[in-house]
Amino acid sequence: MTTTPLLEVRDLSKHFMVRARGAGRRSTTLRAVNQVSFTLAEGETLGLVGESGCGKSTLGRTVLRLLDPDGGAVILEGRRLQSSHDPALRRAAQIVFQDPYSSLPPRMRVGRIIAEPLLIHDIVAAGEVERRVESLLRDVGLKPEHAAALPSQLSGGQRQRVGIARALAVEPRLIVADEAVSALDVSVQAQILNLLKHLQKERGIAFLFISHDLGVVRYMSHRIAVMYLGRIVELGVAEEVVHQPLHPYTRALMAAVPKLEARRATIRIESEPPNPADPPTGCAFHPRCPIAEPECSSDRPDLIRWLTGRDAACHFALAETSNGTGSGAPPVDTTGGAA
């Protein structure tokens, strides 16, 4: 991995207007992604995890400019992206979607699906397209004869392999994998995850790996970013985040994963998350947090560095939690910011 980031996201925001029902009610703004910053190195996997509705998929789509941001910047290979049609983006970054059936044209045969980006971007000569398609099929564990099949004739795992082959066709430096295995059986999930790891090792691809499954994210990722109500609340090396979570929300996620024990006392969340269109003041997690203090309801914590390479958005990130309460400790380094 290089020290210069392949991808840099700075204060990225994406908002949606939510129309209120009923006479006299005002529309509200849903801040699906709220001033998110992170970097991604060449050949690295950053896992993005959080509850459904926290903004993970919106963040992935906004990074790729499939959704226009309402603020912030996305810098890919040193160039600030302006739109989804930016030449710096169209070949350098691709996406693998959650549903391997709806993301493939149902009436288009597999060979044509994979050939289309090759032709659009004029990657190989017309006479070489068929051979390149066969090579890509083999790269993802399929056979050349699968080129003649329709998506409906393939299993879910095979369809997802086609989606991966299509993404690989343009030789991207970055792939956003948006819940890429959540629709598959567990045994097939393992095969696809191992395929992605193999492709990363062979091609040096960076992944923004989005999932609600912390166990899967832990297996895939070099670093983990934990997202809550549109913001990253913890960021760090994967094994360190798993074994020494700093944010109470991350600790709660650990407690929900079978056979995954954190070194600190676990926290369990009983209540439902708040309405994203009407988030709490201060720390958005404080209504559900067992170690919250009065200041948490009024002062929103920034994502700052508490330990080497470890960032958390919590006033009491180093507090002990065994008795359900905590007293804050000053961060080790408040100048590092999010890695």
N, C-alpha and C positions, 0 to 999 in steps of 0.2 A: 504494500500500500504506500502511496505517496503522501507527503505532508500537505501538499496543495489539494484542497477539496475539489472533487469532480463536480459536486453540486453544493451550492450555498443558498439557503433559504433565509431571508431577512424579514422579520416582522410581517409575515404573510397573513393576510386576513381575507375571509370570504363571508359575506353577510347575505341573508335572504330576508325579504319582506314577508311577514306572515299576516295574512288578512284575517282580521277578527270577524267572527260571525255575530250577527245580531245588530240591531239598530243602535247607533250611538257609540259603538265600540271602535277603538282606534287600532290600526294596524301596528304591529310591533316588529322590531328587527331581531332576527335570530343570528347571532354571531357564531356561525358554525365553526369557523377557524378564526382565532383571535390573537393576532400578533405572535405567530409561531416562527421560531428561528432554530435552525440546525444546519449541520454540514454532513456531507457524505463523501467518503474518500473512494478512490478507485479500488474496485475489487472488494468493497466492504458491504456488509448487510446491516442496515439499520432497521430493527424491528419496531413497528409502531403498534401499540396495544392499548386497549381501553374498552369500556362498555359500548354496546350498540348505541348509536346516536351521539357519540362524543365528538365526531367530526373527522375520524380517521380517513374514510373514503373521500370525503370532500377535500381534505388536505392533499391526498394523492392526486386527485383530478385537477386541483388548482395548481399544483407543482408542474403538471404537464400542460397547463393552459387549456385543458378541456373545459374548465370553468374559468372565467375571467376574475382575477382577484380584485378586491376592493381596497387593497393597500399592500405595501411591501414589495419585495423583489425576489425573483428566482434567477440565480446566476448559474449557468451550466457551462462547464469548461471555460470559465472566465468571461462569458458573454451573458449579458442580461437579456432574458427572453421577453419578447414583446407580444407574441401571439402564438396560437397553436400552429400557425403557418410559418413560423420562424425556421429558416433552413437549419439553424443550429440545433433545433429541437427535433425535427421530423425524423432524422436518422439516428440521432444520438440517444434518444429516449423512447421507450415503448412501454406498453401496459399489458398485463395479463389479468383478465377480469375474473370475477367470482364464478359466474355461471358459464360453464364451458359450452352450453347449448345455445343460449340466447346471444352470446357474443360472436357466434359464427353464422355466416349467411346460410340459411337452411337449404337453399336451392343451388348452392355453389359447391362443386366437388372440391375435395381436400386439396388436390394438386393446384387448382386455380386459386384457392384461398391463400396458399403459401406463395404462389407465383406472383400474385398481384403486387405486393410491395416491391418485389424484384423488378417488375416492369415499370412501376410508377417512378421508382428512383433510378432506373436505368443502371442497376447494379451489375448485371451480367448481360452478355449479348443474347439475343433472342434464341439462338441455337443452343445456348447453354442452360436455359431456364429449366428444362426437364431434369437434367442431370443435377442441377443445384437443388431442386425440390426433393429429389430422391435422397440427396446427401443430408438435407435438413430433416427429413423424416427419420433417417437412421440416427441422427444426432439426438433425437428425442425418444428413441426406442420404438419407433414404428417401422413398418416395412414399405418398400416402394409401391406395392400393390394397394396400399391404403390411399394413394393419390386418386384412385378412381371412385372412392366411396363418398357418399353424402354424409354430413354430420349425424343425421338420424340413424345411420347404419353403424355408428361407433358407440362404444361405451363412454361413460362420463370421463374416465381417466384418459381414454384415447382422444376424446374431444379436447381435453385440456392440454394434451401433448401437441395437438394441432395448433392450439392457440399460442403455445410456447414457441413452436416452430415458426409461426407467422411473425412473432415478435423478434426472433433471432434473424430473420431473413435480411434485415437491414443492418446487421452487425452493430447493435446498440451498445453504448457504454453504460446505460442505466436502464433498469426495468423496474417499474412499479408493479408489484404483485399484490393485487387488492383482494384479500380473502381468497387467494387462488386455490386453496385446497378445502375450504369449509363446506363445499357442496359435494365432496367426495367421500366414499367409504374410508374408514380408518386405514385399512391395509393399502388402499390406493393412495391415500394421503402420503404415507411413508415413501412410496415409490416416486411420487412427484417431488417431494421435498428433497430426496436424494438426487433426483435428476437436476434440480435447480442448483444444488451444491456442486455437483459434478460440472455443470456448465460454467458456474462461476470460477471454479478452479482452472478449467481449460481455457476460458475466454477472458477472464478478468473482469466480468460484469459486476457492477454495483447493483444492489437491490434495496429498494425501499419496500420492506415486507410488512404488509398491513394485515393484522389478524386480531380477533378477540380472544384467541386461544394462547394463553401465556406459555403453556408447555411447548407449543409449536414455535412460537417466537423465540423462546430460549434456545431451542435446537438449531434454529436457522441463523441467529443473529450474532454479530460481533458486539454491537451495542443495542440497547433497548431504550426507546422513548415511550413514556407512559402519558397518555392523553386523557384529559378530563374536561368536559364541557368546553371544548374548543381550544384548550391550551395544553401545552406540554408541562406536566407537573414534576416529572423526574426524567433524568437522562444520564446514562452511564454505561460502562462495560457490562455486557449481559450477565455474566456470572456474579458480578458484584451487586447488580440491581436485584437479582434473584435471592442471593444469600444475605445481603445487608441492605434491604430497602430503606430509603430515607423518608419517603413521603407516606403518611398514613393510608392514603388510597392504594399505593403500591403494596403495602403490607396486607391490605384487605384482599387485593387480587391474589397474593401469594396464598392466603388462607383458603381461597376457593379452588386452588389447584390440587387435585388428589396426589398424595405421595410427594408433595413438594414442600419441604419445610424451610422456612426462613430461620435465621439464627436468632432473630429477635422475637419477642412475643407477638402473636398474630392479632389482627384486628378484624372483626367481622362487621359488615354493614347490614343493618336490618332494614333501613328505609329505602325507598325508591329515589333515583336521582331527580333533582329539581328540573323544572321546565326550562329547556335551553333558551326559550324566548323570554324568560323572566328569571335570569340567574340571580343567586343571592349576592348581596354586597360583600366586599372584602374577599376572603378566600372562598371560592365557589364550593369547596368541599366542607366548609365548617358546619353546616347543619347536620351532616352525617358523621362528623369526626369525633371520636371519643376523647381526644386529647386537646380539643379546641379551647382556646382562652378568649376572653372578651375582645382582645385586639383582632382576632381572626375574623370577626364579623364586620370590621370596619376598614381594615388595612389589608389590601390584596398583596400577597407576597410575590416578588419577582423570582424568576428562575435564575438562581445564583449558585456559585460553586461552594459546596460545604466541605468536600473531601477531594483529593486529587482525582480529577477526571469524573467527578460526581456532582451533578447539578440537581437541585430540588427547589420547588416553589412552595416552601413551608416555613413558617416562623420557628418551628420547633423540630426541624429535621433530625437533629441529633438527640432528641428527647427519648428517654426510656419509656416503654409502653406497658410494662408488666402490670402496673396498678391502674392502667387506664387513664393516667394523667401524665403530664410531662411539663418540664420547665425548659425553656429554650437555652441553647448555647450558641455563642457567636460562630458564624461560619469560619472555616479555616482560611478561605481565600474568597473574597467577594469581588475580585477584579477579573476573574477568569471568564465569567459568563458562560453561556451554553456552548458546549463543544460542537 
